[in-house]
Amino acid sequence: MNTETVYRVAFLVLLIALLIMRVYFMVKVHRAGERLMPDEQAVQREGGIGFVILRGILFFALLAFLAMYFLGAAWMRAFSLPLPAWLRWIGFALGIVSVAFWTWSQIHLDTQWSAQLQLKQSHRLATTGPYAYVRHPLYSGMIGWAVAVSLLTANWIFIAVCVLSIVGVIVRVPKEEQMMIEAFGDEYKAYRQRTGRFFPKW
């Protein structure tokens, strides 16, 4: 087994860990009778149906890139970046920590979680676990995982995906926070004052 194959196996570990966690909570939300697909208001918050479709296309394109990297597609080697082995393994460690943190966040959000910009009918403001310190720990875990994959794969394609993911989160968060203010008013404003956006306040 050559070195790049070892990195691809490590990458697969990170990918499977993430998929297991996400599928588990999607099934849990579905069994609780909650909506997984966006409602009309969520579509408008996201920027309209065109933006939702574009996001879906980009998601499937990402899945294709992930599969091609794991299978060792020859054309992807043209985008390789010569990172030292120690940095790539730091990426793997960051990926494990990010999935663990992401899972911890999902546990405290429980069936209130949604991939869309929408709230449940009996939604309550999550302020326990990581939410006691950070308003958007799911995004923190997502960004950490994207950075981890960029380092582990040492590939410009995944660095570009990481940058696009971070930009997407930065654009999305104000919309999400406005939704929370509309739902929780002063309670959310006070919560926003005492917590950090992606990292705890010092």
N, C-alpha and C positions, 0 to 999 in steps of 0.2 A: 504494500500500500504506500503510494508516494505521498509527499507532504501535502499537495493540493487536495488529494482525496481525503486526507485527515481533516482538513479545513472544511471540506464539503460535508463530511459527516457531522462535524461540530455545528455547522450551519443547520443541518437537518434537525439536530437536537433542539436548537432554538426555535425553529419553525414549528415542530411538532408540539413543543411545550406551549407555544402561543396558541396554536389551533385548538388544542385540547381545552385550554382555559376558556377561549372565546366560545367554542361550541357548547361547553358545559353551561355557561351563563345564558346563552341564547335559548337553549332548551329549557332552562329554569324559568326564564321570563315568559316563554311561550306557554309552559305548563301553568303558570300563574294567571293565564288568560290575558296577558298584556300584548300590546301591538308591537310587532317588530318592524313593519314597513312604515314609511312616513305618511302622516296624514296630510291634508291640504295645507294646514298652517305650517307644518314642518318643511314642506316643499318650498313655500314662500320664504321662510327664514333662511333656507339654504341658498336661495338665489334663483329659484324657479326650476321648472321641470328640465330645462336644458342643462343646468348646472348639475342636477341630480343624475341625469343620464351620463354626462361627462365624467362625473365621479365614479360611476359604475364601470365605464369603459376603462378608466385609469386603474381601477382596482383589478380588473381581469388582466390588463396588461402587466401589472405588477406580479400577479400570480404566474403569468407566463415567464417573466424574467426569473422569478425564483426557481421555477421548475428547470429552466434552461441552465441556470447556474449549477444547480445540483447535478444535473445530467452531464455537465462538463462540455456544453456547446462550445465548439472551437472558436466561433466568431467572437464570443464574449472575452476571450483571452486578449484581444486587441485593446480592451478597456482596463486591463490589469494595472494595478498600482504597486510599485515595489515597497511595500511596508515591511518593517522588521517583524520577525516571528513573535517577539514579546508583545508588540503592539496589537497584533492580531489576536493573541490569546487574552489580552486585556479586553478586547472587543467581546470575546466569548463570555468572559466573566461578567462584563457589564450587561450582556444579554440575559444571563441567568438572573442577575439582580433585578433587572428591569421587568422581567416576566413575574418574578416573585412580588415586586412592588405593585405591578399592575393587578395581579391576582388579589392582593391585600385590599386594594382600592375597590375592586369589583365585589368582594365579600361585603364591604361596608355599604356599598350602594345597593347590593342585592338585586331584587326584581324591579327596582326603580331605574335600573340601567336601560339606556336606549342608545342605539347608534345614530339616532336621528335627533334633530333639535326639537324635541317634544317632551312634555311632562306627563306623568300618569295622573289619573283623576284624583287619587288620594296622595299625591306626591308630598313628601316631607323633605325638608332641607337636611342633607347628610352633613353631619359635623363630627363624626366619630372616626377613629382610626386615622388614616392619613388626611382625611378631610378636616381634622382639627387644626391642621397646619397649612394645608395646601388646598386651593379651591378646585384645581383640575389635575388631581394625581393620575387619572387615567391617561391624560395627554403627556404627563411627565414620563410615565412608563412607556408610552408609545414612542416618544422622542428618544428615550434611552435605548429602546430596542432598535430603532432605525439607525442610530449612531453605531450601535454594537455590530449590526449586520454590515454597515459600511466598512468598519475596521476589519472584521473577520474575513469578509470576502475580498477586501483590498481591490475593489472594482469601482471605476468611475460611474458606472450605471447606478449602483446602489448609493453612491455619494449624492448623485443627482436626485434620486428618489428621496433620500434623507432630507435634502434641502427643500424639496417640494413639499414634503410632509410637514416640516417645521413652518414653512410659509402658510400652508393650509390651516394649520392649527392656530397660528397667530391671527389669521383672517377670521377664523370661525369663533374664537373665544369671545370677542365683544358681542356677537350675536347671541351666544349662549348666555352671557351675563345679563344682557338686556332682557332675555326671556325670564331669567331668574328674578330680576328686579320686578318685572311685571307680575310675577306670581307671588313673590314673598315680600316685596316692598322694603321697608326699613330693616326688617330682619336680615335680609340678604345684604343690604348696604353695610350694616354693622359687621356682619360676617366677613365681608370683603375687606373692611378696614383692618381686621385682626389677622388675616391670612395672606400668604403669598399666592401668586398666580400659579406657578409651576414648581416653585421651591419655597421652603418656609421662610418667613420674614426673620431677619436677624435682629 
